[in-house]
């Protein structure tokens, strides 16, 4: 990856292209317009990830990515979906410690006409890893509370949109209402909603780098919970 990579913003036709793609879920149409997708959407998204990776490295933030490993495909996996539309109408990428999208503890960027945002945290952890994170919260509630207070000072709170209605098994004895709220979360993420007016500007890079940097203490807490499980996993 070259330090010279610069993100100037998505192309002016990026969002109109993604909107049109929603109407033209057709392989022939996409083939005819693939050069536009490459120039206005995919290449700028790669530039964004690689520019952010350079910035994170310079600031000592252990998150990285590249246009080869971090970008999600425009092609949908329709094998197990009732919706057989072949194309995603958003552009997205994930940056992690390894640069691998299968890793957890991340900064994620999502661009679409309906909603654009940057997110950080832990999403869809495997069962044992989710249990390990919840266990650490129970053991160190003051540390977790301080982390949340630090994020709140920057205007961020945990996304609670997919919380469980009941306390997960193994934590029935917890009676602290604040902690119960934390334990019922299925995902531990912070979201920065992005106005699409900045999608075509370098300001998007600044928002991505800012959230990643602010989130580092929280990510470090989560990694401390799940890393021992990964070290114990068979090769």
VOMI-132931 format. One record per residue (C-alpha): residue number from 1; residue in one letter; chain; y, x, z. Coordinates in nm, 3 decimals. Each point is the difference from the previous one (the first is absolute). Example, Ala and Ser with C-alpha at 12.3 -4.5 7.8 and 13.67 -1.06 7.14 Angstrom:
BEGIN
+-----+------+------+---------+---------+---------+
: pos : code : unit :      yy :      xx :      zz :
+-----+------+------+---------+---------+---------+
:   1 :    A :    A :  -0.450 :   1.230 :   0.780 :
:   2 :    S :    A :   0.344 :   0.137 :  -0.066 :
+-----+------+------+---------+---------+---------+
END
This chain:
BEGIN
+-----+------+------+---------+---------+---------+
: pos : code : unit :      yy :      xx :      zz :
+-----+------+------+---------+---------+---------+
:   1 :    X :    A :   0.000 :   0.000 :   0.000 :
:   2 :    X :    A :   0.339 :   0.137 :  -0.097 :
:   3 :    X :    A :   0.294 :   0.007 :   0.239 :
:   4 :    X :    A :   0.214 :  -0.091 :  -0.301 :
:   5 :    X :    A :  -0.131 :  -0.358 :  -0.013 :
:   6 :    X :    A :   0.294 :  -0.238 :   0.037 :
:   7 :    X :    A :  -0.004 :  -0.374 :   0.057 :
:   8 :    X :    A :   0.293 :  -0.174 :  -0.167 :
:   9 :    X :    A :  -0.130 :  -0.352 :   0.047 :
:  10 :    X :    A :  -0.228 :  -0.232 :  -0.192 :
:  11 :    X :    A :   0.104 :  -0.083 :  -0.352 :
:  12 :    X :    A :   0.236 :  -0.293 :  -0.055 :
:  13 :    X :    A :  -0.282 :  -0.173 :  -0.188 :
:  14 :    X :    A :  -0.261 :   0.054 :   0.275 :
:  15 :    X :    A :   0.038 :  -0.332 :   0.180 :
:  16 :    X :    A :   0.049 :  -0.200 :  -0.323 :
:  17 :    X :    A :  -0.319 :   0.161 :  -0.130 :
:  18 :    X :    A :  -0.196 :  -0.095 :   0.313 :
:  19 :    X :    A :   0.134 :  -0.355 :  -0.025 :
:  20 :    X :    A :  -0.099 :  -0.023 :  -0.364 :
:  21 :    X :    A :  -0.343 :   0.137 :   0.085 :
:  22 :    X :    A :  -0.049 :  -0.301 :   0.225 :
:  23 :    X :    A :   0.043 :  -0.227 :  -0.300 :
:  24 :    X :    A :  -0.193 :   0.219 :  -0.243 :
:  25 :    X :    A :  -0.325 :   0.071 :   0.182 :
:  26 :    X :    A :  -0.140 :   0.111 :  -0.331 :
:  27 :    X :    A :  -0.154 :   0.334 :  -0.094 :
:  28 :    X :    A :   0.148 :   0.001 :  -0.348 :
:  29 :    X :    A :   0.350 :  -0.064 :   0.135 :
:  30 :    X :    A :  -0.040 :   0.276 :   0.258 :
:  31 :    X :    A :  -0.128 :   0.243 :  -0.262 :
:  32 :    X :    A :   0.307 :  -0.070 :  -0.214 :
:  33 :    X :    A :   0.231 :   0.056 :   0.299 :
:  34 :    X :    A :  -0.188 :   0.277 :   0.179 :
:  35 :    X :    A :   0.258 :   0.264 :  -0.096 :
:  36 :    X :    A :   0.267 :  -0.209 :   0.173 :
:  37 :    X :    A :  -0.215 :  -0.026 :   0.312 :
:  38 :    X :    A :  -0.057 :   0.376 :   0.002 :
:  39 :    X :    A :   0.369 :   0.083 :  -0.041 :
:  40 :    X :    A :   0.159 :  -0.265 :   0.223 :
:  41 :    X :    A :  -0.260 :  -0.050 :   0.274 :
:  42 :    X :    A :  -0.282 :   0.254 :   0.026 :
:  43 :    X :    A :   0.193 :   0.323 :  -0.062 :
:  44 :    X :    A :   0.282 :  -0.087 :   0.244 :
:  45 :    X :    A :  -0.258 :  -0.103 :   0.261 :
:  46 :    X :    A :  -0.166 :   0.339 :  -0.037 :
:  47 :    X :    A :   0.339 :   0.167 :   0.028 :
:  48 :    X :    A :   0.072 :  -0.197 :   0.318 :
:  49 :    X :    A :  -0.324 :   0.107 :   0.167 :
:  50 :    X :    A :   0.033 :   0.366 :  -0.095 :
:  51 :    X :    A :   0.368 :   0.017 :   0.096 :
:  52 :    X :    A :  -0.084 :  -0.162 :   0.335 :
:  53 :    X :    A :  -0.289 :   0.242 :   0.048 :
:  54 :    X :    A :   0.237 :   0.294 :  -0.049 :
:  55 :    X :    A :   0.250 :  -0.146 :   0.246 :
:  56 :    X :    A :  -0.268 :  -0.069 :   0.261 :
:  57 :    X :    A :  -0.129 :   0.357 :  -0.029 :
:  58 :    X :    A :   0.349 :   0.139 :   0.048 :
:  59 :    X :    A :   0.046 :  -0.212 :   0.314 :
:  60 :    X :    A :  -0.342 :   0.079 :   0.147 :
:  61 :    X :    A :  -0.137 :  -0.352 :  -0.051 :
:  62 :    X :    A :  -0.374 :   0.020 :  -0.082 :
:  63 :    X :    A :  -0.001 :  -0.265 :  -0.271 :
:  64 :    X :    A :  -0.060 :   0.087 :  -0.360 :
:  65 :    X :    A :  -0.101 :  -0.140 :  -0.334 :
:  66 :    X :    A :   0.009 :   0.047 :  -0.373 :
:  67 :    X :    A :   0.015 :  -0.208 :  -0.314 :
:  68 :    X :    A :  -0.373 :   0.067 :  -0.047 :
:  69 :    X :    A :  -0.123 :  -0.107 :   0.344 :
:  70 :    X :    A :   0.256 :  -0.237 :   0.154 :
:  71 :    X :    A :   0.078 :  -0.265 :  -0.261 :
:  72 :    X :    A :  -0.188 :  -0.329 :  -0.007 :
:  73 :    X :    A :  -0.120 :  -0.110 :  -0.343 :
:  74 :    X :    A :   0.167 :  -0.275 :  -0.198 :
:  75 :    X :    A :  -0.349 :  -0.127 :  -0.085 :
:  76 :    X :    A :  -0.134 :  -0.254 :   0.250 :
:  77 :    X :    A :  -0.356 :   0.007 :   0.134 :
:  78 :    X :    A :  -0.105 :  -0.354 :  -0.086 :
:  79 :    X :    A :  -0.372 :   0.033 :   0.078 :
:  80 :    X :    A :   0.013 :  -0.201 :   0.322 :
:  81 :    X :    A :   0.317 :  -0.199 :  -0.060 :
:  82 :    X :    A :   0.047 :  -0.354 :  -0.127 :
:  83 :    X :    A :   0.323 :   0.121 :  -0.160 :
:  84 :    X :    A :  -0.110 :   0.178 :  -0.317 :
:  85 :    X :    A :   0.346 :   0.118 :  -0.109 :
:  86 :    X :    A :  -0.058 :   0.359 :  -0.114 :
:  87 :    X :    A :   0.331 :   0.152 :   0.118 :
:  88 :    X :    A :   0.194 :   0.043 :   0.322 :
:  89 :    X :    A :   0.362 :  -0.110 :  -0.021 :
:  90 :    X :    A :   0.115 :   0.253 :   0.258 :
:  91 :    X :    A :   0.013 :   0.378 :   0.017 :
:  92 :    X :    A :  -0.117 :   0.175 :   0.315 :
:  93 :    X :    A :  -0.100 :   0.335 :   0.146 :
:  94 :    X :    A :  -0.132 :   0.139 :   0.329 :
:  95 :    X :    A :   0.073 :   0.335 :   0.164 :
:  96 :    X :    A :  -0.229 :   0.139 :   0.274 :
:  97 :    X :    A :  -0.080 :   0.328 :   0.175 :
:  98 :    X :    A :  -0.266 :   0.083 :  -0.259 :
:  99 :    X :    A :   0.170 :  -0.157 :  -0.301 :
: 100 :    X :    A :  -0.308 :  -0.224 :  -0.033 :
: 101 :    X :    A :   0.061 :  -0.376 :  -0.012 :
: 102 :    X :    A :  -0.314 :  -0.057 :   0.208 :
: 103 :    X :    A :   0.157 :   0.178 :   0.297 :
: 104 :    X :    A :   0.189 :  -0.197 :   0.267 :
: 105 :    X :    A :   0.331 :   0.065 :   0.167 :
: 106 :    X :    A :   0.236 :  -0.025 :  -0.294 :
: 107 :    X :    A :   0.326 :  -0.076 :  -0.170 :
: 108 :    X :    A :  -0.039 :  -0.264 :  -0.272 :
: 109 :    X :    A :   0.244 :  -0.120 :  -0.264 :
: 110 :    X :    A :  -0.027 :  -0.333 :  -0.183 :
: 111 :    X :    A :   0.228 :  -0.116 :  -0.280 :
: 112 :    X :    A :  -0.003 :  -0.348 :  -0.156 :
: 113 :    X :    A :   0.233 :  -0.280 :  -0.101 :
: 114 :    X :    A :  -0.121 :  -0.211 :   0.292 :
: 115 :    X :    A :   0.024 :   0.261 :   0.274 :
: 116 :    X :    A :   0.064 :   0.371 :   0.025 :
: 117 :    X :    A :  -0.055 :   0.196 :   0.319 :
: 118 :    X :    A :  -0.097 :   0.327 :   0.160 :
: 119 :    X :    A :  -0.258 :  -0.003 :   0.281 :
: 120 :    X :    A :  -0.146 :   0.247 :   0.245 :
: 121 :    X :    A :  -0.280 :  -0.008 :   0.255 :
: 122 :    X :    A :  -0.369 :  -0.090 :  -0.003 :
: 123 :    X :    A :  -0.150 :  -0.281 :  -0.209 :
: 124 :    X :    A :  -0.354 :  -0.138 :  -0.010 :
: 125 :    X :    A :  -0.151 :   0.264 :   0.226 :
: 126 :    X :    A :  -0.380 :   0.001 :   0.012 :
: 127 :    X :    A :  -0.149 :  -0.169 :   0.306 :
: 128 :    X :    A :  -0.062 :   0.310 :   0.216 :
: 129 :    X :    A :   0.341 :   0.146 :  -0.091 :
: 130 :    X :    A :   0.180 :  -0.325 :   0.084 :
: 131 :    X :    A :  -0.187 :  -0.011 :   0.331 :
: 132 :    X :    A :   0.099 :   0.362 :   0.071 :
: 133 :    X :    A :   0.367 :  -0.077 :  -0.063 :
: 134 :    X :    A :  -0.012 :  -0.304 :   0.225 :
: 135 :    X :    A :  -0.175 :   0.205 :   0.270 :
: 136 :    X :    A :   0.275 :   0.261 :  -0.014 :
: 137 :    X :    A :   0.265 :  -0.270 :   0.033 :
: 138 :    X :    A :  -0.173 :  -0.129 :   0.313 :
: 139 :    X :    A :  -0.025 :   0.351 :   0.145 :
: 140 :    X :    A :   0.359 :   0.097 :  -0.084 :
: 141 :    X :    A :   0.210 :  -0.318 :  -0.003 :
: 142 :    X :    A :   0.317 :   0.179 :   0.108 :
: 143 :    X :    A :  -0.027 :   0.246 :  -0.289 :
: 144 :    X :    A :  -0.060 :  -0.283 :  -0.245 :
: 145 :    X :    A :   0.291 :  -0.200 :   0.141 :
: 146 :    X :    A :   0.228 :   0.300 :  -0.039 :
: 147 :    X :    A :  -0.108 :   0.046 :  -0.362 :
: 148 :    X :    A :   0.080 :  -0.363 :  -0.076 :
: 149 :    X :    A :   0.336 :   0.030 :   0.174 :
: 150 :    X :    A :   0.082 :   0.303 :  -0.216 :
: 151 :    X :    A :  -0.088 :  -0.193 :  -0.315 :
: 152 :    X :    A :   0.201 :  -0.301 :   0.121 :
: 153 :    X :    A :   0.301 :   0.226 :   0.048 :
: 154 :    X :    A :  -0.016 :   0.063 :  -0.375 :
: 155 :    X :    A :  -0.036 :  -0.370 :  -0.078 :
: 156 :    X :    A :  -0.379 :  -0.021 :  -0.038 :
: 157 :    X :    A :  -0.264 :  -0.207 :   0.179 :
: 158 :    X :    A :  -0.373 :  -0.027 :  -0.056 :
: 159 :    X :    A :  -0.092 :  -0.250 :  -0.268 :
: 160 :    X :    A :  -0.172 :  -0.283 :   0.186 :
: 161 :    X :    A :  -0.064 :  -0.228 :  -0.298 :
: 162 :    X :    A :  -0.380 :   0.040 :   0.014 :
: 163 :    X :    A :  -0.060 :   0.005 :   0.374 :
: 164 :    X :    A :  -0.319 :  -0.144 :   0.147 :
: 165 :    X :    A :   0.022 :  -0.323 :   0.197 :
: 166 :    X :    A :  -0.242 :   0.131 :   0.262 :
: 167 :    X :    A :  -0.030 :   0.328 :   0.184 :
: 168 :    X :    A :  -0.263 :   0.219 :  -0.171 :
: 169 :    X :    A :  -0.341 :   0.044 :   0.159 :
: 170 :    X :    A :  -0.009 :   0.271 :   0.264 :
: 171 :    X :    A :   0.355 :  -0.059 :   0.120 :
: 172 :    X :    A :  -0.043 :  -0.337 :   0.173 :
: 173 :    X :    A :   0.096 :   0.149 :   0.338 :
: 174 :    X :    A :   0.345 :   0.104 :  -0.119 :
: 175 :    X :    A :   0.253 :  -0.235 :   0.161 :
: 176 :    X :    A :   0.330 :   0.160 :  -0.096 :
: 177 :    X :    A :   0.161 :  -0.234 :  -0.256 :
: 178 :    X :    A :   0.183 :   0.279 :  -0.182 :
: 179 :    X :    A :  -0.316 :   0.205 :  -0.036 :
: 180 :    X :    A :  -0.201 :  -0.305 :  -0.110 :
: 181 :    X :    A :   0.251 :  -0.041 :  -0.282 :
: 182 :    X :    A :  -0.059 :   0.359 :  -0.111 :
: 183 :    X :    A :  -0.379 :  -0.029 :   0.020 :
: 184 :    X :    A :  -0.007 :  -0.313 :  -0.215 :
: 185 :    X :    A :   0.155 :   0.184 :  -0.293 :
: 186 :    X :    A :  -0.239 :   0.071 :  -0.287 :
: 187 :    X :    A :   0.243 :   0.243 :  -0.163 :
: 188 :    X :    A :   0.259 :   0.230 :   0.155 :
: 189 :    X :    A :   0.274 :   0.027 :  -0.259 :
: 190 :    X :    A :   0.377 :   0.012 :  -0.025 :
: 191 :    X :    A :   0.171 :  -0.144 :  -0.307 :
: 192 :    X :    A :   0.335 :   0.082 :  -0.155 :
: 193 :    X :    A :   0.096 :  -0.279 :  -0.240 :
: 194 :    X :    A :   0.169 :   0.140 :  -0.312 :
: 195 :    X :    A :   0.273 :  -0.172 :  -0.200 :
: 196 :    X :    A :  -0.097 :   0.031 :  -0.364 :
: 197 :    X :    A :   0.353 :   0.112 :  -0.078 :
: 198 :    X :    A :  -0.095 :   0.348 :   0.125 :
: 199 :    X :    A :  -0.337 :   0.022 :  -0.178 :
: 200 :    X :    A :   0.169 :   0.160 :  -0.299 :
: 201 :    X :    A :   0.189 :   0.254 :   0.216 :
: 202 :    X :    A :  -0.088 :   0.314 :   0.200 :
: 203 :    X :    A :   0.071 :  -0.201 :   0.318 :
: 204 :    X :    A :  -0.359 :  -0.122 :  -0.011 :
: 205 :    X :    A :  -0.120 :   0.356 :   0.061 :
: 206 :    X :    A :   0.230 :   0.030 :   0.301 :
: 207 :    X :    A :  -0.140 :  -0.320 :   0.152 :
: 208 :    X :    A :  -0.356 :   0.121 :  -0.051 :
: 209 :    X :    A :   0.066 :   0.342 :   0.152 :
: 210 :    X :    A :   0.195 :  -0.152 :   0.287 :
: 211 :    X :    A :  -0.276 :  -0.242 :   0.102 :
: 212 :    X :    A :  -0.265 :   0.271 :  -0.025 :
: 213 :    X :    A :   0.202 :   0.236 :   0.218 :
: 214 :    X :    A :   0.087 :  -0.264 :   0.259 :
: 215 :    X :    A :  -0.365 :  -0.112 :   0.016 :
: 216 :    X :    A :  -0.151 :   0.343 :   0.067 :
: 217 :    X :    A :  -0.037 :  -0.038 :   0.380 :
: 218 :    X :    A :  -0.176 :  -0.333 :  -0.053 :
: 219 :    X :    A :  -0.225 :   0.140 :  -0.270 :
: 220 :    X :    A :  -0.086 :   0.296 :   0.221 :
: 221 :    X :    A :  -0.102 :  -0.241 :   0.278 :
: 222 :    X :    A :  -0.231 :  -0.185 :  -0.237 :
: 223 :    X :    A :  -0.152 :   0.318 :  -0.141 :
: 224 :    X :    A :  -0.070 :   0.115 :   0.355 :
: 225 :    X :    A :  -0.211 :  -0.314 :   0.043 :
: 226 :    X :    A :  -0.196 :   0.008 :  -0.325 :
: 227 :    X :    A :  -0.039 :   0.371 :  -0.073 :
: 228 :    X :    A :  -0.280 :   0.059 :   0.255 :
: 229 :    X :    A :  -0.211 :  -0.260 :  -0.183 :
: 230 :    X :    A :   0.053 :   0.180 :  -0.330 :
: 231 :    X :    A :  -0.093 :   0.333 :   0.155 :
: 232 :    X :    A :  -0.324 :  -0.153 :   0.130 :
: 233 :    X :    A :  -0.091 :  -0.160 :  -0.333 :
: 234 :    X :    A :  -0.291 :   0.162 :  -0.185 :
: 235 :    X :    A :   0.094 :   0.216 :  -0.297 :
+-----+------+------+---------+---------+---------+
END
